[in-house]
Amino acid sequence: MTVSIQTSLILAAAAGLAIAAGFAASVPPAAAQAGQAAPAGAAPDQCASGAQQSPVDLVGAIEGKTPPVGFNWFVSRSGTVTNTGATLEVDIRSSGSLEIAGQTYELKGFHFHTPSEHTIEGRKFPLEIHMVHESAAGALAIVGVLVQEGAPLPQLDPIWATTPARPGAAEVRFEIDPFRLIPGDRTHYLYEGSTTTPPCSETATWIVMASPLSASRAQIESYRQLFSSNARPVQPLNRRYILKSQPFIPSSPEQSREPVRLERSERMVHKGP
């Protein structure tokens, strides 16, 4: 039996904030939830009716525990870069997985939004990367990475260069290292939510990195020339909690692949009645 993050937090608050977390494992497949319209027979559209929608504004603090998170990624040399007409999607194969509280989610690929969909204390960023993972049962875990204007992000250049100018796909002919698309500081926010595109299914566990990456103005503008605005507005938090992990900076490449065991003082958020 699994327990949702929100339920775990409510129970933990009643027990002196000794938080035990688990994740819903019985969810519908997520084949079209990473930036595409839902196919016939897919889960009902929850974009207007759902109560646990994403994105959200990430604010506030309460102490507690979070589940261990492990980034078990590898360099990929195969996949496709697709201009869907709505976003840029990079589908990669054999690139590892994410582990949360003992549950494994396979990395399927990533896509981009401009401006950012998540905000931190109301602050919006020019770009956001969503790294989509799926479990064998169809549950989603999505890593959100905020991108601010600054120094160039080298990993973007070959992706941008491969992107078709019109809707269509192109083969990846370069190395993609997922670790180059997240900050060195693995401090992150954690909450239960939804996909941000139709059908907005409330089957996603979100891990949003607290520290942004930087990309040059030219790189950001190159993306905006194809997709001027493809971000969903911030949604109400309602009765959900948001957790924030302790600061964690891996001391070695090996440690970066180990689960981030955040079992000391944590920061969390609860909004709504």
Secondary structure as GFF3:
##gff-version 3
##sequence-region A 1 273
A	DSSP	alpha_helix	5	14	.	.	.	ID=ss1
A	DSSP	beta_strand	57	58	.	.	.	ID=ss2
A	DSSP	beta_strand	69	73	.	.	.	ID=ss3
A	DSSP	beta_strand	79	83	.	.	.	ID=ss4
A	DSSP	beta_strand	88	92	.	.	.	ID=ss5
A	DSSP	beta_strand	96	100	.	.	.	ID=ss6
A	DSSP	beta_strand	103	113	.	.	.	ID=ss7
A	DSSP	beta_strand	119	120	.	.	.	ID=ss8
A	DSSP	beta_strand	127	134	.	.	.	ID=ss9
A	DSSP	beta_strand	140	149	.	.	.	ID=ss10
A	DSSP	alpha_helix	156	162	.	.	.	ID=ss11
A	DSSP	beta_strand	168	171	.	.	.	ID=ss12
A	DSSP	three_ten_helix	178	181	.	.	.	ID=ss13
A	DSSP	beta_strand	188	193	.	.	.	ID=ss14
A	DSSP	beta_strand	204	209	.	.	.	ID=ss15
A	DSSP	beta_strand	213	215	.	.	.	ID=ss16
A	DSSP	alpha_helix	217	226	.	.	.	ID=ss17
A	DSSP	beta_strand	241	244	.	.	.	ID=ss18
A	DSSP	alpha_helix	253	256	.	.	.	ID=ss19
A	DSSP	beta_strand	259	260	.	.	.	ID=ss20
A	DSSP	beta_strand	267	270	.	.	.	ID=ss21
###
